[in-house]
Amino acid sequence: MESHEGARTGVATNIVDAAVAVLVIILGAVVLYGSSKLGSEWTTDGPGAGYFPFYIGLIIVISGVGVLYQSLAGKGKNTEVFVDRESFGRVLSVLVPAAVYVGAIQFVGIYVASAIYISLFMIILGKYSWIKSVIIGLAVNTLFFMLFEVWFKVPLHKGSLDPLGFLGY
């Protein structure tokens, strides 16, 4: 007799599959619509501008419908829990800071945002000391700055606030 105390609860995998399939169908429909506006038929000069995208969109829609059917009515549909609360929390503990990091790049640039991101990740998730984390965050991004800006002469985004503007790059 099994105990259900530790049973995983959450959304079933086949429901997640169905939701993704609907998104794929919508994407394919957008491609179909856009390519038909471009001209998806064969013209006297050959294929219209939307000819090949139209058929790519059609393949995407058919694939999405197939996945949708399998996830909702197929014999082998997977009804196990897609992700439980604990696992989802771990995913969010990485996803949310990554999204904040991407947003921060727009304001403080890739070097400053990356130094802060690496340092905070090491402190919070890695449980390293703050001094070691800050030193590594600064060292890594100093190396990247030298590599891209100085040696390769490839400027990376400095951000709208440009906190490193005093360096002259």
Accessible surface in RSA format (square Angstrom, percent):
REM  Atomic radii and reference values for relative SASA: ProtOr
REM  Chains: A
REM  Algorithm: Lee & Richards
REM  Probe-radius: 1.40
REM  Slices: 20
REM RES _ NUM      All-atoms   Total-Side   Main-Chain    Non-polar    All polar
REM                ABS   REL    ABS   REL    ABS   REL    ABS   REL    ABS   REL
RES MET A   1   246.28 127.5 155.62 103.0  90.66 215.9 131.20 111.5 115.08 152.5
RES GLU A   2   149.68  85.9 128.68  97.4  21.00  50.0  50.55  97.8  99.13  80.9
RES SER A   3    86.63  73.2  53.88  71.9  32.74  75.4  53.20 113.3  33.43  46.8
RES HIS A   4   147.30  80.5 129.11  89.7  18.18  46.5  91.99  94.8  55.30  64.4
RES GLU A   5   169.73  97.4 131.32  99.4  38.40  91.4  56.57 109.4 113.16  92.4
RES GLY A   6    73.43  90.6   0.00   N/A  73.43  90.6  44.56 122.3  28.87  64.7
RES ALA A   7    57.88  53.2  30.97  47.8  26.91  61.2  41.80  58.9  16.08  42.6
RES ARG A   8   124.42  52.2 103.13  52.6  21.28  50.7  54.56  74.6  69.86  42.3
RES THR A   9   107.24  76.3  97.66  99.0   9.58  22.8  68.88  92.5  38.35  58.0
RES GLY A  10    52.88  65.2   0.00   N/A  52.88  65.2  26.04  71.5  26.84  60.1
RES VAL A  11    85.01  55.9  77.53  70.2   7.48  18.0  83.21  72.3   1.80   4.9
RES ALA A  12    24.24  22.3  20.35  31.4   3.89   8.9  20.75  29.2   3.49   9.3
RES THR A  13    22.88  16.3  22.88  23.2   0.00   0.0  17.77  23.9   5.12   7.7
RES ASN A  14     9.58   6.6   9.58   9.3   0.00   0.0   0.44   1.1   9.14   8.8
RES ILE A  15    87.96  50.1  87.42  65.1   0.54   1.3  87.42  62.9   0.54   1.5
RES VAL A  16    35.41  23.3  33.41  30.2   2.00   4.8  35.41  30.8   0.00   0.0
RES ASP A  17    55.12  38.6  52.77  52.5   2.35   5.6   6.48  15.3  48.64  48.5
RES ALA A  18     9.86   9.1   9.76  15.1   0.10   0.2   9.86  13.9   0.00   0.0
RES ALA A  19    55.31  50.9  46.20  71.3   9.11  20.7  53.48  75.3   1.83   4.8
RES VAL A  20    78.71  51.8  78.71  71.3   0.00   0.0  78.71  68.4   0.00   0.0
RES ALA A  21     1.37   1.3   0.00   0.0   1.37   3.1   1.37   1.9   0.00   0.0
RES VAL A  22    65.82  43.3  65.72  59.5   0.11   0.3  65.82  57.2   0.00   0.0
RES LEU A  23   117.02  65.2 112.21  80.3   4.82  12.1 112.55  79.0   4.47  12.0
RES VAL A  24    50.49  33.2  49.40  44.7   1.09   2.6  50.43  43.8   0.06   0.2
RES ILE A  25    37.55  21.4  37.55  28.0   0.00   0.0  37.55  27.0   0.00   0.0
RES ILE A  26    94.08  53.5  92.95  69.2   1.13   2.7  94.08  67.7   0.00   0.0
RES LEU A  27    99.77  55.6  96.74  69.2   3.03   7.6  99.65  70.0   0.12   0.3
RES GLY A  28     0.00   0.0   0.00   N/A   0.00   0.0   0.00   0.0   0.00   0.0
RES ALA A  29    47.51  43.7  43.26  66.8   4.26   9.7  44.11  62.1   3.40   9.0
RES VAL A  30    94.67  62.3  90.73  82.1   3.94   9.5  93.14  80.9   1.53   4.2
RES VAL A  31    43.16  28.4  36.61  33.1   6.55  15.8  42.43  36.9   0.73   2.0
RES LEU A  32    35.21  19.6  34.23  24.5   0.99   2.5  34.52  24.2   0.69   1.9
RES TYR A  33   141.06  65.9 135.81  77.3   5.25  13.7 113.14  85.0  27.92  34.4
RES GLY A  34    31.59  39.0   0.00   N/A  31.59  39.0  29.85  81.9   1.74   3.9
RES SER A  35     3.27   2.8   0.60   0.8   2.68   6.2   1.35   2.9   1.92   2.7
RES SER A  36    58.39  49.3  39.33  52.5  19.06  43.9  27.90  59.4  30.48  42.7
RES LYS A  37   146.98  71.7 112.40  69.0  34.59  82.4  66.41  59.8  80.58  85.8
RES LEU A  38   116.67  65.0  92.83  66.4  23.83  59.9  95.86  67.3  20.81  56.0
RES GLY A  39    16.40  20.2   0.00   N/A  16.40  20.2  16.40  45.0   0.00   0.0
RES SER A  40    18.72  15.8  13.63  18.2   5.09  11.7   0.06   0.1  18.66  26.1
RES GLU A  41   109.45  62.8 103.91  78.6   5.54  13.2  57.61 111.4  51.85  42.3
RES TRP A  42   157.79  63.3 133.27  64.5  24.52  57.6 113.46  60.5  44.33  71.9
RES THR A  43    59.43  42.3  48.72  49.4  10.70  25.5  52.12  70.0   7.30  11.0
RES THR A  44   148.25 105.4 105.99 107.4  42.26 100.7  93.04 125.0  55.21  83.5
RES ASP A  45   142.88 100.1 103.53 103.0  39.36  93.1  36.78  86.6 106.11 105.8
RES GLY A  46     8.66  10.7   0.00   N/A   8.66  10.7   7.95  21.8   0.71   1.6
RES PRO A  47    57.30  41.8  36.82  33.6  20.47  74.4  36.82  30.4  20.47 127.2
RES GLY A  48    14.12  17.4   0.00   N/A  14.12  17.4   9.47  26.0   4.65  10.4
RES ALA A  49    78.04  71.8  43.54  67.2  34.50  78.5  57.14  80.5  20.90  55.4
RES GLY A  50     0.00   0.0   0.00   N/A   0.00   0.0   0.00   0.0   0.00   0.0
RES TYR A  51    49.44  23.1  49.44  28.1   0.00   0.0  14.14  10.6  35.30  43.5
RES PHE A  52   129.42  64.8 128.41  79.5   1.01   2.6 128.68  78.0   0.75   2.1
RES PRO A  53    51.92  37.8  48.33  44.1   3.60  13.1  51.73  42.7   0.19   1.2
RES PHE A  54    53.31  26.7  53.31  33.0   0.00   0.0  53.31  32.3   0.00   0.0
RES TYR A  55    97.88  45.7  97.70  55.6   0.18   0.5  58.91  44.3  38.97  48.0
RES ILE A  56    98.33  56.0  98.29  73.2   0.04   0.1  98.32  70.8   0.01   0.0
RES GLY A  57     0.00   0.0   0.00   N/A   0.00   0.0   0.00   0.0   0.00   0.0
RES LEU A  58    63.43  35.3  63.43  45.4   0.00   0.0  63.43  44.5   0.00   0.0
RES ILE A  59   107.76  61.3 106.71  79.5   1.04   2.5 107.59  77.5   0.17   0.5
RES ILE A  60    42.18  24.0  40.18  29.9   2.00   4.8  42.18  30.4   0.00   0.0
RES VAL A  61    27.11  17.8  27.11  24.5   0.00   0.0  27.11  23.6   0.00   0.0
RES ILE A  62   110.14  62.7 105.90  78.9   4.24  10.2 107.59  77.5   2.55   6.9
RES SER A  63    59.12  50.0  48.48  64.7  10.64  24.5  36.35  77.4  22.76  31.9
RES GLY A  64     1.28   1.6   0.00   N/A   1.28   1.6   1.27   3.5   0.01   0.0
RES VAL A  65    76.16  50.1  75.80  68.6   0.36   0.9  75.80  65.9   0.36   1.0
RES GLY A  66    33.70  41.6   0.00   N/A  33.70  41.6  33.41  91.7   0.30   0.7
RES VAL A  67    68.47  45.1  67.82  61.4   0.65   1.6  67.82  58.9   0.65   1.8
RES LEU A  68    45.23  25.2  45.18  32.3   0.05   0.1  45.18  31.7   0.05   0.1
RES TYR A  69   135.97  63.5 128.97  73.4   6.99  18.2  95.16  71.5  40.81  50.3
RES GLN A  70   118.50  66.3 116.11  84.9   2.39   5.7  29.46  62.7  89.04  67.5
RES SER A  71     6.43   5.4   1.43   1.9   5.00  11.5   6.27  13.4   0.15   0.2
RES LEU A  72    87.55  48.8  73.56  52.6  13.99  35.2  74.11  52.0  13.44  36.2
RES ALA A  73    62.63  57.6  35.70  55.1  26.93  61.3  42.45  59.8  20.18  53.5
RES GLY A  74    14.15  17.5   0.00   N/A  14.15  17.5   9.61  26.4   4.55  10.2
RES LYS A  75   217.49 106.1 175.42 107.6  42.07 100.2 126.96 114.3  90.52  96.4
RES GLY A  76    77.82  96.0   0.00   N/A  77.82  96.0  43.21 118.6  34.61  77.5
RES LYS A  77    91.60  44.7  68.95  42.3  22.65  53.9  37.49  33.7  54.11  57.6
RES ASN A  78    67.41  46.5  58.28  56.3   9.13  22.0  24.58  59.2  42.84  41.4
RES THR A  79    88.60  63.0  70.24  71.2  18.36  43.8  37.44  50.3  51.17  77.3
RES GLU A  80   125.80  72.2 117.57  88.9   8.22  19.6  44.66  86.4  81.14  66.2
RES VAL A  81    32.18  21.2  22.71  20.6   9.47  22.8  22.71  19.7   9.47  25.7
RES PHE A  82   106.74  53.4  86.28  53.4  20.47  53.3  87.26  52.9  19.48  55.8
RES VAL A  83    41.10  27.0  35.46  32.1   5.64  13.6  35.85  31.1   5.25  14.2
RES ASP A  84    29.66  20.8  28.77  28.6   0.89   2.1   9.02  21.2  20.63  20.6
RES ARG A  85   214.14  89.9 201.75 102.8  12.39  29.5  84.96 116.1 129.18  78.3
RES GLU A  86   123.16  70.7 109.13  82.6  14.03  33.4  48.03  92.9  75.13  61.3
RES SER A  87    30.15  25.5  29.32  39.1   0.83   1.9  14.49  30.8  15.67  22.0
RES PHE A  88    99.26  49.7  99.26  61.5   0.00   0.0  99.26  60.2   0.00   0.0
RES GLY A  89    36.55  45.1   0.00   N/A  36.55  45.1  30.44  83.5   6.11  13.7
RES ARG A  90   137.42  57.7 132.62  67.6   4.80  11.4  70.36  96.2  67.07  40.6
RES VAL A  91    80.84  53.2  74.83  67.7   6.01  14.5  80.21  69.7   0.62   1.7
RES LEU A  92    64.12  35.7  62.87  45.0   1.25   3.1  63.15  44.3   0.98   2.6
RES SER A  93    45.61  38.5  32.19  43.0  13.41  30.9  36.17  77.0   9.44  13.2
RES VAL A  94    73.14  48.1  73.14  66.2   0.00   0.0  73.14  63.5   0.00   0.0
RES LEU A  95   103.54  57.7 101.46  72.6   2.08   5.2 103.36  72.6   0.18   0.5
RES VAL A  96    82.24  54.1  80.46  72.8   1.78   4.3  82.24  71.5   0.00   0.0
RES PRO A  97    45.50  33.2  39.26  35.8   6.24  22.7  44.01  36.3   1.49   9.3
RES ALA A  98    29.45  27.1  29.37  45.3   0.08   0.2  29.45  41.5   0.00   0.0
RES ALA A  99    63.45  58.3  46.60  71.9  16.85  38.3  54.24  76.4   9.20  24.4
RES VAL A 100   100.22  65.9  92.25  83.5   7.97  19.2  98.79  85.8   1.43   3.9
RES TYR A 101    45.14  21.1  40.76  23.2   4.39  11.4  29.79  22.4  15.36  18.9
RES VAL A 102    88.78  58.4  88.78  80.4   0.01   0.0  88.78  77.1   0.01   0.0
RES GLY A 103    32.13  39.6   0.00   N/A  32.13  39.6  31.70  87.0   0.44   1.0
RES ALA A 104    33.76  31.0  26.53  40.9   7.24  16.5  32.23  45.4   1.53   4.1
RES ILE A 105    24.21  13.8  24.21  18.0   0.00   0.0  24.21  17.4   0.00   0.0
RES GLN A 106    98.23  54.9  93.77  68.5   4.46  10.6  36.55  77.8  61.68  46.8
RES PHE A 107   119.19  59.6 119.19  73.8   0.00   0.0 119.19  72.3   0.00   0.0
RES VAL A 108    34.68  22.8  33.03  29.9   1.65   4.0  33.03  28.7   1.65   4.5
RES GLY A 109     1.37   1.7   0.00   N/A   1.37   1.7   1.37   3.7   0.00   0.0
RES ILE A 110    51.90  29.5  51.78  38.6   0.12   0.3  51.78  37.3   0.12   0.3
RES TYR A 111    10.48   4.9   9.12   5.2   1.36   3.5   9.56   7.2   0.92   1.1
RES VAL A 112    35.64  23.5  32.48  29.4   3.16   7.6  35.51  30.9   0.13   0.4
RES ALA A 113     3.51   3.2   0.17   0.3   3.34   7.6   1.80   2.5   1.71   4.5
RES SER A 114    13.95  11.8  13.92  18.6   0.04   0.1   9.34  19.9   4.61   6.5
RES ALA A 115     9.94   9.1   9.33  14.4   0.61   1.4   9.79  13.8   0.14   0.4
RES ILE A 116    91.16  51.9  87.93  65.5   3.23   7.8  91.12  65.6   0.04   0.1
RES TYR A 117    55.82  26.1  51.45  29.3   4.37  11.4  42.34  31.8  13.48  16.6
RES ILE A 118    46.26  26.3  43.92  32.7   2.34   5.6  46.22  33.3   0.04   0.1
RES SER A 119    10.70   9.0  10.70  14.3   0.00   0.0   7.20  15.3   3.50   4.9
RES LEU A 120    88.39  49.2  87.95  62.9   0.44   1.1  88.24  62.0   0.15   0.4
RES PHE A 121    56.30  28.2  52.97  32.8   3.34   8.7  54.96  33.3   1.35   3.9
RES MET A 122    32.14  16.6  29.61  19.6   2.53   6.0  28.55  24.3   3.59   4.8
RES ILE A 123    52.23  29.7  46.38  34.6   5.85  14.1  46.38  33.4   5.85  15.9
RES ILE A 124   101.21  57.6  96.45  71.9   4.76  11.5 100.55  72.4   0.67   1.8
RES LEU A 125    78.56  43.8  53.52  38.3  25.04  63.0  54.87  38.5  23.69  63.8
RES GLY A 126    36.13  44.6   0.00   N/A  36.13  44.6  19.13  52.5  17.00  38.1
RES LYS A 127   166.77  81.4 136.24  83.6  30.53  72.7 100.17  90.2  66.60  70.9
RES TYR A 128   109.62  51.2  97.77  55.6  11.84  30.8  54.55  41.0  55.07  67.9
RES SER A 129    61.63  52.1  43.58  58.2  18.05  41.6  50.17 106.8  11.46  16.1
RES TRP A 130   164.82  66.1 161.97  78.4   2.85   6.7 134.23  71.6  30.58  49.6
RES ILE A 131    91.57  52.1  91.57  68.2   0.00   0.0  91.57  65.9   0.00   0.0
RES LYS A 132   103.87  50.7 100.29  61.5   3.58   8.5  55.11  49.6  48.76  51.9
RES SER A 133     0.00   0.0   0.00   0.0   0.00   0.0   0.00   0.0   0.00   0.0
RES VAL A 134    51.59  34.0  51.59  46.7   0.00   0.0  51.59  44.8   0.00   0.0
RES ILE A 135   102.25  58.2  99.53  74.1   2.72   6.5 101.25  72.9   0.99   2.7
RES ILE A 136    66.19  37.7  65.65  48.9   0.54   1.3  66.19  47.7   0.00   0.0
RES GLY A 137     0.00   0.0   0.00   N/A   0.00   0.0   0.00   0.0   0.00   0.0
RES LEU A 138   101.62  56.6 100.93  72.2   0.69   1.7 101.08  71.0   0.54   1.4
RES ALA A 139    57.62  53.0  44.62  68.9  13.01  29.6  52.61  74.1   5.01  13.3
RES VAL A 140    46.93  30.9  45.09  40.8   1.84   4.4  46.92  40.8   0.00   0.0
RES ASN A 141     8.85   6.1   7.51   7.3   1.34   3.2   6.32  15.2   2.53   2.4
RES THR A 142    80.77  57.4  76.01  77.1   4.76  11.4  56.93  76.5  23.84  36.0
RES LEU A 143   103.44  57.6  99.97  71.5   3.47   8.7 103.02  72.3   0.42   1.1
RES PHE A 144    87.38  43.7  87.38  54.1   0.00   0.0  87.38  53.0   0.00   0.0
RES PHE A 145    21.04  10.5  21.04  13.0   0.00   0.0  21.04  12.8   0.00   0.0
RES MET A 146    67.31  34.9  67.31  44.5   0.00   0.0  49.42  42.0  17.88  23.7
RES LEU A 147    53.70  29.9  53.70  38.4   0.00   0.0  53.70  37.7   0.00   0.0
RES PHE A 148    60.34  30.2  60.34  37.4   0.00   0.0  60.34  36.6   0.00   0.0
RES GLU A 149     9.35   5.4   3.74   2.8   5.61  13.4   0.39   0.8   8.96   7.3
RES VAL A 150    34.76  22.9  31.58  28.6   3.17   7.7  31.64  27.5   3.11   8.4
RES TRP A 151   144.10  57.8 116.70  56.5  27.40  64.3 101.40  54.1  42.70  69.3
RES PHE A 152   123.53  61.8 102.37  63.4  21.16  55.1 106.96  64.8  16.57  47.4
RES LYS A 153   155.78  76.0 133.82  82.1  21.96  52.3 103.26  92.9  52.51  55.9
RES VAL A 154    70.51  46.4  69.36  62.8   1.15   2.8  70.51  61.3   0.00   0.0
RES PRO A 155   101.45  73.9  83.61  76.2  17.83  64.8  83.84  69.2  17.61 109.4
RES LEU A 156    51.59  28.7  45.38  32.5   6.22  15.6  48.92  34.4   2.68   7.2
RES HIS A 157    94.34  51.6  79.57  55.3  14.77  37.8  66.20  68.2  28.14  32.7
RES LYS A 158    34.80  17.0  28.84  17.7   5.97  14.2  25.67  23.1   9.13   9.7
RES GLY A 159    11.37  14.0   0.00   N/A  11.37  14.0   0.71   1.9  10.67  23.9
RES SER A 160    87.32  73.8  47.59  63.5  39.73  91.5  54.08 115.2  33.23  46.6
RES LEU A 161   123.67  68.9  98.88  70.7  24.79  62.3 102.28  71.8  21.39  57.6
RES ASP A 162    57.47  40.3  47.82  47.6   9.66  22.8  18.85  44.4  38.62  38.5
RES PRO A 163    54.00  39.4  30.88  28.1  23.12  84.0  41.73  34.5  12.26  76.2
RES LEU A 164    40.43  22.5  38.50  27.5   1.92   4.8  38.63  27.1   1.80   4.8
RES GLY A 165    32.24  39.8   0.00   N/A  32.24  39.8  16.23  44.5  16.01  35.9
RES PHE A 166   163.78  81.9 120.23  74.5  43.55 113.3 133.04  80.7  30.74  88.0
RES LEU A 167    79.40  44.2  57.11  40.9  22.29  56.0  61.13  42.9  18.26  49.1
RES GLY A 168    70.25  86.6   0.00   N/A  70.25  86.6  37.07 101.7  33.18  74.3
RES TYR A 169   113.80  53.1  75.80  43.1  37.99  98.9  71.68  53.9  42.12  51.9
END  Absolute sums over single chains surface
CHAIN  1 A    11935.5      10006.6       1929.0       8907.2       3028.3
END  Absolute sums over all chains
TOTAL         11935.5      10006.6       1929.0       8907.2       3028.3
